[in-house]
Amino acid sequence: MADRGDMGWRVLAAGSAFAGGFVAKKAIAAAWKKSTGKEPPTNPESPEVALSEAIGWIVVMGIGVEVARLLATRAAARQWAKGTGALPAHLKAEV
């Protein structure tokens, strides 16, 4: 069973990842609109969306959101280590 520290880390990490992903989606959509002059596709699976546009959107969104989530989780891990004196066990680098 997870101890309180582990549960606290899970909540912090999930919240950070969610917030990072949310902000990234908004920023990427705004950048897409500014660079293409069009709204991003709301349903890239639709045959009415050009294949190149659908693939471009999915690639940009996928990479952007995952990078933002990674950075947010790493920042949360640094804050966790400052507060508790140690990283969560599963985040410690194996040397």
Secondary structure, DSSP 8 states (H G I E B T S, - for coil): ---HHHHHHHHHHHHHHHHHHHHHHHHHHHHHHHHHSS---S-TTSTTS-HHHHHHHHHHHHHHHHHHHHHHHHHHHHHHHHHHSS--GGGS---
